[in-house]
Amino acid sequence: MTSALNVPSPAGAPPVGDRWSPRLWGTLLVLCAAMFLDALDVSMVGVALPSIAGDLGLSTATLQWIVSGYILGYGGLLLLGGRAADLLGRRRVFLVALAVFALASLLGGLVDSGPLLIASRFIKGLSAAFTAPAGLSIITTTFREGPQRNRALSIYTTCAATGFSMGLVLSGLLTEVSWRLTMLLPAPIALIALVVGARLIPHSPRENTRGGYDVPGAVTGTAAMLLLVFTVVQAPEAGWASARTLLSFAAAAALLALFVAIERRSAGPLLRLGVLRSGPQVRAQLGAAAFFGSYVAFQFIATQYMQSLLGWSALQTALAFLPAGALVAVSSTKIGDVVDRFGTPRVIALGFTLLVASYAIFLQVDLTPRYAAVILPAMLLLGAACALTFPSLNIQATNGVDDDEQGMVSGLLNTSVQVGGAVFLAVVTAVITADGGEGGSPQAVLDNFRPGLAVVTAIAVVGLLITLTGVRARRSAPSLVVASSESTPLTTETTVPVPPPASPASALPETAEPVGAEPVGAAAPVAARD
C-alpha cells in the first residue's frame, strides 16, 4: 500500500509529519467545509418545507421531491463519483463539483417554481456525490495511516454531525425571514471554500487507466442505484406490494446483477469486488448503513413528535437536538486518540451500544414534555454515539486500502450511508403509517410512533451485533507486538499472530496479519486484488 509513510508527497502537497503545517490544516478545513455544507443543506431544508409549500403552492407529493431529489442524485451517483476521483484526479473532481454545488445553491434560492427547485436539489445531490468521496479520499491519501489519519478523519466526520445539528437551528432562524435564505446560505460558503481549496489542496496524479474506463459498469451501476433509491423513496406512496414497486425492485436487482457480472470481467472496474472479501470492510459498510439509517428514521419520528404532539416550534425542536451536536463538536479532536488506543471494532461497538440505549430511553416519551428526564439523556447518548461511531466507521473502511482505490471505497461507504438512510426511513415510515393513525387523537399518533421507534432500536441492535463479530474475531487470534521498522514512527502497535511453539517469532514475515483480526486503530488490509 502506498501512503505518506513510504512515498514522497504528491506535487504541491504539504509535508505530513507529527505536527501539521498551516497549509495542511487549511486543506483539512476546506474539505471539512464541503462535508459541513452537505449535512447543513439536508437538515435546513426539512424545517423550511412548510414555508416553501405555502409560497410556491406545492402539493405534499411535490414537496416530498425537494428532499427526495437530493437523495436521488446523491445516493445514485456516489459509486461513479468515487471512482471518478481516482481516475480523473481527486483535486480536480472535488473543486469542479464544489463549484457546481455553489451554483445550484444560488439557483435554488432564486427559482419561483417547484420543478425548478427540485431540479436544483437534484443537481446539488449530484455534486455532493462527487465532493464527498473525493474529499474523503484526499484526506486518506494526504494523511498517513494511523494516528495522523485517525485524527483527521475524526475531525472531518464530526463536521457532518455538526453541520446537521447547526442546520436545524439555522433553518429555524432563517425561515422566520424567508425560506430562500436556507437555500442561498451554502452558496457563499461553498465559493469561499472553492477559492481557498484551489490554493491549498495538493495536486493528485491521475491513476493508471491502462484497463480503460469502465463505461458499461458506470452506466449499469449508476442506473441500478438511481432506480433503487427512486423505488425506495416512492414505495410508501405507491405501496410496497404494488405492481409498480415490485417491478421497480426487480429491475433494480437485474441491473445490479448485470453490474456485478460486468465488474467481474472488467480490466478497470468501477468497483473492484475483491474489496468485499475483507471482513472489516464489509462490517464497516453494513455498520454505516445501520447507523445512519436508524438515525435518520429516529430524527424523523422525534421531529414529528416534538412539533405535532408537544406543539414545539421549529426552533425549539432544533434546540432540543442541539446537545447531541454540541457533544459531537466538542469531542471531535479526541476520537482519533480513542481509536488509536482501543481499535475501531471496540469503539464502534461502544458507539452502537450508546445508540441503542439512546433509542430505548426515547421510547419512554409520552404526551407530557419530559425533556430533562427523557429527551435530554437520549440526546446526550445519541451525541456520544455519533462521536464514537461515525469517525471509526470511516477509519475502518479506508485503512488498509491502496491509494488508487481510496475514492472507490469512499464512494462505496457513502453509498452505504445514503442507501441505508433511504431504505430504513422508508421502512419506518411504512410502520408508523400502517394503522392510518395520522389525523387521529394525539394518543393514537403516539401509539403509532412507538412501533417505529422499536424498529429504529432494532436496526441499531443489528448494527451492534454486526460490529461484535469483529470484536470476537480480533480476540480469537492471539497476537504479540512487533517493533516497528525505522522508517515507521512508533505511534501504533502492529499485531501479528503468535506462532506455534516450534516456529520462532523472528521467522515470521513482516507482512503477517492475524486472519480476521483488525489492528489497533485500523482495519485489516482488504483482500488481494483479483
C-alpha positions as CSV (number, residue, x, y, z in Angstrom):
1,M,0.0,0.0,0.0
2,T,1.2,3.5,-0.8
3,S,0.9,6.2,1.8
4,A,2.6,9.3,3.1
5,L,4.7,7.0,5.3
6,N,6.7,5.5,2.5
7,V,6.4,7.6,-0.6
8,P,7.1,11.3,-1.3
9,S,4.2,13.7,-1.0
10,P,2.4,14.4,-4.3
11,A,3.4,17.6,-6.2
12,G,2.2,20.6,-4.2
13,A,1.3,18.5,-1.1
14,P,2.4,19.8,2.2
15,P,4.7,17.6,4.2
16,V,3.0,15.2,6.6
17,G,4.6,14.9,10.0
18,D,3.7,14.7,13.6
19,R,2.9,18.4,13.5
20,W,0.5,19.7,10.9
21,S,1.6,22.8,8.9
22,P,-0.8,25.7,8.5
23,R,-1.3,24.6,4.8
24,L,-2.3,21.1,5.9
25,W,-4.7,22.5,8.4
26,G,-6.1,24.7,5.7
27,T,-6.6,21.8,3.4
28,L,-8.4,19.8,6.0
29,L,-10.7,22.8,6.9
30,V,-11.7,23.2,3.2
31,L,-12.6,19.5,3.0
32,C,-14.5,19.8,6.3
33,A,-16.4,22.8,4.9
34,A,-17.7,20.8,2.0
35,M,-18.8,18.0,4.3
36,F,-20.4,20.5,6.7
37,L,-22.3,22.0,3.7
38,D,-23.6,18.6,2.6
39,A,-25.1,18.0,6.1
40,L,-26.2,21.6,6.6
41,D,-28.1,21.6,3.4
42,V,-30.0,18.4,4.2
43,S,-31.1,19.4,7.7
44,M,-32.0,23.0,6.8
45,V,-34.5,22.1,4.0
46,G,-36.6,19.9,6.3
47,V,-37.7,22.7,8.6
48,A,-38.3,25.1,5.7
49,L,-40.7,22.7,3.8
50,P,-44.0,24.2,5.1
51,S,-42.9,27.7,4.1
52,I,-41.9,26.5,0.7
53,A,-45.2,24.8,0.2
54,G,-47.1,27.9,1.1
55,D,-45.1,30.3,-1.0
56,L,-44.9,28.1,-4.2
57,G,-48.3,26.4,-3.8
58,L,-46.8,22.9,-3.8
59,S,-48.7,19.7,-3.0
60,T,-47.4,17.2,-0.4
61,A,-46.3,14.8,-3.2
62,T,-44.3,17.6,-4.9
63,L,-42.9,18.8,-1.6
64,Q,-41.5,15.4,-0.9
65,W,-39.3,15.6,-4.0
66,I,-37.5,18.6,-2.7
67,V,-35.9,16.2,-0.2
68,S,-36.0,13.1,-2.4
69,G,-34.5,14.8,-5.4
70,Y,-31.3,15.5,-3.4
71,I,-31.2,11.9,-2.1
72,L,-31.7,10.5,-5.6
73,G,-28.8,12.5,-7.0
74,Y,-26.6,11.9,-4.0
75,G,-27.2,8.2,-3.5
76,G,-27.4,7.2,-7.1
77,L,-24.1,8.6,-8.3
78,L,-21.7,8.0,-5.3
79,L,-20.1,5.0,-6.8
80,L,-19.4,6.9,-10.0
81,G,-18.2,9.9,-8.0
82,G,-15.8,7.9,-6.0
83,R,-14.2,6.2,-9.0
84,A,-14.1,9.4,-11.0
85,A,-11.9,10.9,-8.2
86,D,-9.4,8.1,-8.5
87,L,-9.3,8.2,-12.3
88,L,-9.6,11.9,-13.1
89,G,-7.7,13.4,-10.1
90,R,-9.2,14.0,-6.6
91,R,-8.4,17.7,-6.5
92,R,-10.0,18.3,-9.9
93,V,-13.2,16.4,-9.2
94,F,-13.6,18.0,-5.8
95,L,-13.2,21.6,-7.0
96,V,-15.4,21.2,-10.0
97,A,-18.2,19.5,-8.0
98,L,-17.9,22.2,-5.3
99,A,-18.4,24.9,-7.9
100,V,-21.5,23.1,-9.2
101,F,-22.8,22.9,-5.7
102,A,-22.4,26.6,-5.2
103,L,-24.2,27.4,-8.4
104,A,-27.1,25.0,-7.6
105,S,-27.5,26.6,-4.2
106,L,-27.8,30.0,-5.9
107,L,-30.3,28.7,-8.3
108,G,-32.4,27.1,-5.6
109,G,-32.7,30.4,-3.7
110,L,-33.9,32.3,-6.8
111,V,-36.4,29.9,-8.5
112,D,-40.1,30.6,-8.5
113,S,-41.5,27.1,-9.3
114,G,-41.5,23.7,-7.8
115,P,-40.0,21.8,-10.7
116,L,-37.0,24.2,-10.9
117,L,-36.4,23.9,-7.2
118,I,-36.5,20.1,-7.4
119,A,-34.1,20.3,-10.3
120,S,-31.7,22.4,-8.3
121,R,-31.9,20.0,-5.4
122,F,-31.1,17.1,-7.7
123,I,-28.0,18.9,-9.1
124,K,-26.9,19.6,-5.6
125,G,-27.2,16.0,-4.7
126,L,-25.3,15.0,-7.8
127,S,-22.4,17.4,-7.0
128,A,-22.3,16.1,-3.4
129,A,-22.0,12.6,-4.8
130,F,-18.6,13.8,-6.2
131,T,-17.4,16.1,-3.4
132,A,-18.0,13.6,-0.6
133,P,-15.9,10.6,-1.9
134,A,-13.3,13.0,-3.4
135,G,-12.9,14.9,-0.2
136,L,-12.6,11.7,1.9
137,S,-10.0,10.2,-0.5
138,I,-8.0,13.4,-0.4
139,I,-7.7,13.0,3.4
140,T,-6.8,9.3,3.3
141,T,-4.1,9.9,0.7
142,T,-2.7,13.0,2.3
143,F,-2.6,11.9,5.9
144,R,-0.6,8.8,6.7
145,E,-2.4,5.8,8.0
146,G,-2.5,5.6,11.8
147,P,-2.9,8.3,14.4
148,Q,-2.5,11.2,11.9
149,R,-5.3,9.9,9.6
150,N,-7.5,8.9,12.5
151,R,-7.3,12.4,13.9
152,A,-8.1,14.0,10.5
153,L,-11.0,11.6,9.9
154,S,-12.4,12.2,13.4
155,I,-12.5,16.0,12.7
156,Y,-13.8,15.6,9.2
157,T,-16.7,13.3,10.0
158,T,-17.6,15.3,13.1
159,C,-18.2,18.3,10.8
160,A,-21.1,16.3,9.2
161,A,-22.8,15.9,12.6
162,T,-22.1,19.5,13.5
163,G,-23.5,20.7,10.2
164,F,-26.6,18.6,10.6
165,S,-27.3,20.0,14.1
166,M,-26.5,23.6,13.2
167,G,-28.7,23.3,10.1
168,L,-31.7,22.6,12.3
169,V,-31.0,25.7,14.3
170,L,-30.1,28.0,11.4
171,S,-33.2,26.9,9.4
172,G,-35.4,27.7,12.3
173,L,-33.9,31.2,12.4
174,L,-33.7,31.9,8.7
175,T,-37.1,30.5,7.8
176,E,-38.6,33.2,10.0
177,V,-37.2,35.7,7.5
178,S,-37.5,33.7,4.2
179,W,-37.1,30.1,3.2
180,R,-35.0,31.3,0.3
181,L,-32.2,32.2,2.8
182,T,-31.9,28.5,3.7
183,M,-31.2,27.7,0.0
184,L,-28.8,30.6,-0.5
185,L,-26.7,30.3,2.6
186,P,-24.5,27.4,1.3
187,A,-23.6,29.3,-1.8
188,P,-21.1,31.9,-0.4
189,I,-19.6,29.3,2.0
190,A,-19.0,27.0,-1.0
191,L,-17.5,29.8,-3.1
192,I,-15.0,30.7,-0.3
193,A,-14.1,27.0,0.2
194,L,-13.6,26.8,-3.6
195,V,-11.2,29.7,-3.8
196,V,-9.2,28.6,-0.7
197,G,-9.2,25.0,-1.9
198,A,-7.8,25.9,-5.3
199,R,-4.8,27.3,-3.5
200,L,-4.3,24.7,-0.8
201,I,-5.5,21.3,-1.9
202,P,-2.5,19.3,-3.3
203,H,-2.5,18.1,-6.9
204,S,-3.0,14.4,-7.3
205,P,-1.9,12.4,-10.3
206,R,-4.5,10.5,-12.3
207,E,-4.4,6.8,-11.5
208,N,-3.4,4.2,-14.0
209,T,-6.1,3.7,-16.6
210,R,-4.5,1.1,-18.8
211,G,-7.5,-1.0,-18.2
212,G,-9.6,1.7,-19.8
213,Y,-12.7,3.4,-18.3
214,D,-15.4,1.1,-17.2
215,V,-18.2,2.7,-19.1
216,P,-20.6,-0.3,-19.1
217,G,-20.1,-0.6,-15.3
218,A,-20.6,3.1,-14.8
219,V,-23.9,3.1,-16.8
220,T,-25.3,-0.1,-15.2
221,G,-24.1,0.8,-11.6
222,T,-25.4,4.3,-11.7
223,A,-28.7,3.2,-13.3
224,A,-29.1,0.5,-10.6
225,M,-28.5,2.8,-7.7
226,L,-30.7,5.6,-9.1
227,L,-33.6,3.1,-9.7
228,L,-33.1,1.5,-6.2
229,V,-33.2,4.8,-4.4
230,F,-36.1,6.1,-6.5
231,T,-38.1,2.9,-5.8
232,V,-37.4,3.1,-2.0
233,V,-38.4,6.8,-1.9
234,Q,-41.6,6.2,-3.8
235,A,-42.6,2.9,-2.2
236,P,-44.5,4.4,0.8
237,E,-46.7,6.4,-1.6
238,A,-47.1,3.8,-4.3
239,G,-47.4,0.9,-1.9
240,W,-44.8,-1.7,-1.1
241,A,-46.8,-4.5,-2.6
242,S,-47.9,-2.6,-5.7
243,A,-47.0,-3.8,-9.2
244,R,-45.1,-0.6,-9.8
245,T,-42.9,-1.0,-6.7
246,L,-42.3,-4.8,-7.2
247,L,-41.3,-4.3,-10.9
248,S,-39.0,-1.4,-10.0
249,F,-37.3,-3.6,-7.4
250,A,-37.0,-6.4,-9.9
251,A,-35.5,-4.1,-12.5
252,A,-33.0,-2.7,-9.9
253,A,-32.0,-6.2,-8.9
254,A,-31.5,-7.2,-12.6
255,L,-29.3,-4.1,-13.1
256,L,-27.3,-4.9,-10.0
257,A,-26.7,-8.4,-11.2
258,L,-25.6,-7.1,-14.6
259,F,-23.3,-4.6,-12.9
260,V,-21.7,-7.4,-10.8
261,A,-21.2,-9.5,-14.0
262,I,-19.5,-6.6,-15.8
263,E,-17.3,-5.8,-12.8
264,R,-16.0,-9.4,-12.6
265,R,-14.8,-9.2,-16.2
266,S,-13.7,-5.5,-16.4
267,A,-9.9,-4.7,-16.5
268,G,-10.6,-1.4,-14.8
269,P,-13.8,-1.9,-12.8
270,L,-15.8,0.9,-11.2
271,L,-16.0,-1.3,-8.1
272,R,-13.4,-4.0,-7.5
273,L,-15.4,-6.7,-5.9
274,G,-12.3,-8.1,-4.2
275,V,-12.6,-5.4,-1.5
276,L,-15.8,-7.0,-0.2
277,R,-13.8,-10.1,0.7
278,S,-12.4,-8.2,3.7
279,G,-14.4,-8.8,6.9
280,P,-13.6,-5.3,8.4
281,Q,-14.6,-3.7,5.1
282,V,-18.0,-5.5,5.0
283,R,-18.6,-4.7,8.7
284,A,-17.9,-1.0,8.0
285,Q,-20.3,-0.8,5.1
286,L,-23.1,-2.6,6.9
287,G,-22.5,-0.7,10.1
288,A,-22.6,2.6,8.2
289,A,-26.0,1.7,6.7
290,A,-27.4,0.6,10.0
291,F,-26.1,3.6,11.9
292,F,-27.2,6.3,9.5
293,G,-30.4,4.6,8.6
294,S,-31.5,4.3,12.3
295,Y,-30.5,7.9,13.0
296,V,-32.4,9.4,10.0
297,A,-35.5,7.4,10.9
298,F,-35.2,8.4,14.6
299,Q,-34.8,12.1,13.7
300,F,-37.9,11.9,11.5
301,I,-40.0,10.4,14.4
302,A,-38.6,12.7,17.1
303,T,-39.2,15.8,15.0
304,Q,-42.8,14.8,14.3
305,Y,-43.3,14.0,18.0
306,M,-41.9,17.4,19.2
307,Q,-43.8,19.5,16.7
308,S,-47.0,17.6,16.2
309,L,-47.7,16.2,19.7
310,L,-45.8,18.6,22.0
311,G,-46.6,21.7,19.9
312,W,-42.9,22.9,19.9
313,S,-41.8,25.4,17.2
314,A,-39.2,24.5,14.6
315,L,-36.6,26.4,16.6
316,Q,-37.5,24.7,19.9
317,T,-37.2,21.3,18.1
318,A,-33.8,22.2,16.7
319,L,-32.6,23.3,20.1
320,A,-33.7,20.0,21.6
321,F,-31.3,18.2,19.2
322,L,-28.5,20.7,19.8
323,P,-26.9,18.9,22.8
324,A,-26.2,15.9,20.6
325,G,-24.5,18.1,18.0
326,A,-22.6,20.1,20.6
327,L,-21.2,16.9,22.2
328,V,-20.0,15.7,18.8
329,A,-18.3,19.1,18.1
330,V,-16.6,19.2,21.5
331,S,-15.2,15.7,21.2
332,S,-14.1,15.9,17.6
333,T,-10.3,16.2,18.2
334,K,-10.2,13.4,20.8
335,I,-11.9,10.5,19.0
336,G,-8.7,9.7,17.0
337,D,-6.8,9.1,20.2
338,V,-9.5,6.8,21.5
339,V,-9.4,4.8,18.2
340,D,-5.6,4.6,18.4
341,R,-5.8,3.1,21.9
342,F,-8.7,0.7,21.6
343,G,-9.1,0.0,17.9
344,T,-12.1,0.6,15.6
345,P,-14.1,-2.6,16.4
346,R,-14.3,-1.8,20.2
347,V,-15.0,1.9,19.6
348,I,-17.8,1.2,17.1
349,A,-19.3,-1.5,19.4
350,L,-19.4,1.1,22.2
351,G,-20.9,3.7,19.9
352,F,-23.7,1.3,18.8
353,T,-24.3,0.3,22.5
354,L,-24.9,4.0,23.3
355,L,-27.1,4.4,20.3
356,V,-29.3,1.5,21.4
357,A,-29.5,3.0,24.9
358,S,-30.5,6.4,23.4
359,Y,-33.3,5.0,21.4
360,A,-34.5,2.8,24.3
361,I,-34.7,5.8,26.6
362,F,-36.6,7.8,24.0
363,L,-39.2,5.0,23.8
364,Q,-40.4,6.3,27.2
365,V,-41.8,9.6,25.8
366,D,-45.5,10.4,26.3
367,L,-47.8,13.3,25.7
368,T,-46.3,15.3,28.6
369,P,-43.0,17.0,27.8
370,R,-40.2,15.4,29.8
371,Y,-37.1,17.0,28.4
372,A,-34.8,16.7,31.4
373,A,-35.8,13.2,32.4
374,V,-36.1,11.5,28.9
375,I,-35.3,13.7,25.9
376,L,-32.0,15.3,27.1
377,P,-30.4,11.9,28.3
378,A,-31.4,10.4,24.9
379,M,-29.8,13.3,23.0
380,L,-26.6,13.2,25.1
381,L,-26.2,9.4,24.5
382,L,-27.0,10.0,20.8
383,G,-24.3,12.6,20.5
384,A,-21.8,10.3,22.2
385,A,-22.7,7.5,19.9
386,C,-22.3,9.7,16.8
387,A,-18.9,11.0,18.0
388,L,-17.6,7.5,18.5
389,T,-19.2,5.5,15.7
390,F,-19.1,7.6,12.5
391,P,-15.4,8.5,12.5
392,S,-14.5,5.0,13.4
393,L,-16.5,3.5,10.6
394,N,-14.7,5.9,8.1
395,I,-11.3,4.8,9.6
396,Q,-12.1,1.1,9.3
397,A,-13.4,1.4,5.8
398,T,-10.4,3.4,4.4
399,N,-7.5,1.9,6.3
400,G,-5.5,-0.8,4.5
401,V,-6.7,0.4,1.1
402,D,-4.4,1.3,-1.8
403,D,-4.3,5.0,-2.6
404,D,-5.6,4.3,-6.1
405,E,-8.7,2.8,-4.6
406,Q,-9.4,5.3,-1.8
407,G,-12.0,7.1,-3.9
408,M,-13.7,3.9,-4.8
409,V,-14.0,2.8,-1.2
410,S,-15.1,6.3,-0.1
411,G,-17.8,6.2,-2.7
412,L,-18.9,2.8,-1.6
413,L,-19.1,3.9,2.1
414,N,-21.1,7.0,1.3
415,T,-23.4,4.8,-0.9
416,S,-24.0,2.5,2.1
417,V,-24.8,5.6,4.2
418,Q,-27.3,7.1,1.8
419,V,-29.0,3.8,0.7
420,G,-29.2,2.8,4.4
421,G,-30.8,6.1,5.2
422,A,-33.3,5.9,2.3
423,V,-34.3,2.3,2.9
424,F,-34.7,2.4,6.7
425,L,-36.5,5.7,6.6
426,A,-39.0,4.3,4.1
427,V,-39.4,1.1,6.2
428,V,-40.0,3.1,9.4
429,T,-42.4,5.5,7.7
430,A,-44.4,2.5,6.5
431,V,-44.6,1.1,10.0
432,I,-45.8,4.3,11.6
433,T,-48.5,4.9,9.0
434,A,-49.6,1.3,8.7
435,D,-52.7,1.8,11.0
436,G,-53.7,5.1,9.5
437,G,-53.3,6.9,12.8
438,E,-52.4,10.2,11.2
439,G,-55.1,12.8,11.9
440,G,-56.4,10.8,14.9
441,S,-56.1,11.7,18.6
442,P,-52.7,12.6,19.9
443,Q,-52.5,9.3,21.9
444,A,-53.3,7.4,18.7
445,V,-50.5,9.2,16.8
446,L,-48.1,8.4,19.7
447,D,-49.1,4.8,19.7
448,N,-48.2,4.6,16.0
449,F,-44.9,6.2,16.7
450,R,-43.9,3.6,19.2
451,P,-43.6,0.6,16.8
452,G,-41.5,2.9,14.5
453,L,-39.2,3.7,17.5
454,A,-39.0,-0.1,18.2
455,V,-37.9,-0.7,14.6
456,V,-35.3,2.0,14.9
457,T,-33.9,0.4,18.0
458,A,-33.9,-3.0,16.4
459,I,-31.8,-1.6,13.4
460,A,-29.3,-0.3,15.9
461,V,-29.2,-3.6,17.7
462,V,-28.4,-5.4,14.3
463,G,-25.6,-2.9,13.7
464,L,-24.2,-3.7,17.2
465,L,-24.3,-7.4,16.5
466,I,-22.5,-7.0,13.2
467,T,-19.8,-5.0,14.9
468,L,-19.4,-7.5,17.7
469,T,-18.4,-10.2,15.2
470,G,-15.3,-8.1,14.5
471,V,-14.5,-7.8,18.2
472,R,-14.8,-11.5,18.6
473,A,-12.7,-12.2,15.6
474,R,-9.9,-9.9,16.9
475,R,-10.0,-11.6,20.3
476,S,-9.9,-15.1,18.8
477,A,-6.5,-14.5,17.3
478,P,-3.7,-14.4,19.9
479,S,-1.1,-11.7,19.0
480,L,2.1,-10.1,20.1
481,V,3.6,-6.7,19.5
482,V,6.4,-6.4,16.9
483,A,8.8,-3.5,16.9
484,S,8.1,-1.0,14.1
485,S,10.7,-0.5,11.4
486,E,13.0,2.5,11.5
487,S,11.0,4.2,8.6
488,T,7.7,3.9,10.5
489,P,7.2,6.2,13.6
490,L,6.3,4.2,16.7
491,T,2.8,5.6,17.0
492,T,0.6,2.5,16.8
493,E,1.1,-1.2,17.6
494,T,1.1,-3.7,14.8
495,T,-0.2,-7.2,15.7
496,V,0.8,-10.5,14.1
497,P,-0.4,-14.0,15.1
498,V,1.5,-15.8,17.9
499,P,3.5,-18.5,16.1
500,P,3.3,-22.2,17.1
501,P,5.9,-23.2,19.7
502,A,8.0,-24.9,17.0
503,S,8.3,-21.6,15.0
504,P,10.3,-18.7,16.4
505,A,8.8,-15.3,16.3
506,S,11.7,-14.0,14.3
507,A,10.8,-16.2,11.5
508,L,7.5,-14.5,10.8
509,P,7.3,-12.5,7.6
510,E,6.9,-8.7,8.1
511,T,3.6,-8.7,6.4
512,A,1.9,-11.3,8.5
513,E,-1.6,-10.4,9.8
514,P,-3.9,-12.2,12.1
515,V,-6.7,-13.7,10.0
516,G,-9.9,-11.9,10.7
517,A,-8.2,-9.5,13.1
518,E,-8.2,-5.8,13.0
519,P,-5.1,-3.9,14.1
520,V,-5.4,-1.2,16.7
521,G,-6.6,2.0,15.1
522,A,-7.1,0.5,11.7
523,A,-8.9,-2.1,9.7
524,A,-7.2,-5.1,8.3
525,P,-6.0,-4.7,4.7
526,V,-8.6,-5.5,2.1
527,A,-8.4,-8.7,0.1
528,A,-5.8,-9.1,-2.5
529,R,-6.6,-7.8,-6.0
530,D,-8.5,-10.0,-8.3
